Structure formats: structure tokens, C-alpha cells
């Protein structure tokens, strides 16, 4: 059965605040939109994904979700984990077999990455894709019938392993550049070639 893919996105004016030293607010918002468009496009092209849902408290992002041809789900309150819980409730209500959460800042994510990760998931297994530092979680798939308490945030890799075990699930990890290379800091942006360009005016 295809997976329900959830992409949580916070308010655009608060997104990627750690990039502030290198990006002004307009540039940060443009980057978030560009990365989201890429992630959504990849998910829509993945045969194992049935529906993509963007969960957000931002009206502009909801409009973008519609523009991208995805479902938008309004988030009334809370942060990232509350958005995932809302997606999880939707997956259970609609009877999806697998829930896949994908963070929206993965510029090198590919259809092959998502396909390979989903191939590791089953009714007794959760699959986690860590960030390249081995600390966070960029993608997480698990059977929707077995609710998890989402633990996204710094150090979430280890917390997700713990809550998966508490839910009686085996856990596998999927490592690839496309799932590990996220963009949270100016150093990340530099390594990924995403720093904003500047124009220098030279006097004649």
C-alpha cells in the first residue's frame, strides 16, 4: 500500500532562523520555498508515495501546497512535533499503511532515496534517515497503525530509536547523501552551494 507523506513546514517568517547570519529574511523565505518545492516534487514522483500532505500554520505555505498539487493541512498551534502528530492522526483516520515524515530542507533528496527507504519499512519496522551529523532525523517512516510520539529536534535520532522500541517496532536506518544533507546553518548552506549570491559594484 502506498505511503502517506507528511512534510511539516513552520511559519515562513520564522523558518531557518539559524541561517540569519548569511541570509536576510526575504532570502530565507525564498530558500525555504525552493527547498520545499524540491522535496514535494520528489515525493510526488515516487511510486511508493500515495499522497503528499504539507502541514503548516502559514497561509502562504498552504497556498504553495495547493500550487504544487499537494494537500495542505492547517496547523492551528504547536511546533514541528505537533505537526507530525496531526499528520499521524490523518494517516490513521484515512487508513494508510505507512506514514512517512520528510523534513522540507533536503536539496539533494531523490526518488531513489525515498524508494529505497520505503522498501525497508513494513508492518513491524520503523525506518529512520539521520542527518549527516548522525544526530537528527530527516525522514522517518513507520506503520500508521502503531502510533509513535514524534521526537523531532536536536538529538532526535536516539529518541526516535527509543520510542520505536517502546512501540514494539524494529528500527532500521537508511543512510544516503540525499537524505542526510539538510540545510540548517550557514555552514550547511556553504557546503551545499546554497549561499545567496551578492553583486559587487565596481567604480569605473
Secondary structure, DSSP 8 states (H G I E B T S, - for coil): --EEEEEEE--TTTTTGGGTTT--HHHHHHHHHHHHHHHHHHHHH-TTEEEEEEEES-HHHHHHHHHTT-EEEE--S--HHHHHHHHHHHHHHHT-SEEEEE-S--TT--HHHHHHHHHT-BTTEEEEEE-TTSSSEEEEEEETTS------STTHHHHHHHHHHHTT-EEEE---HHHH----SHHHHHHTT-----------
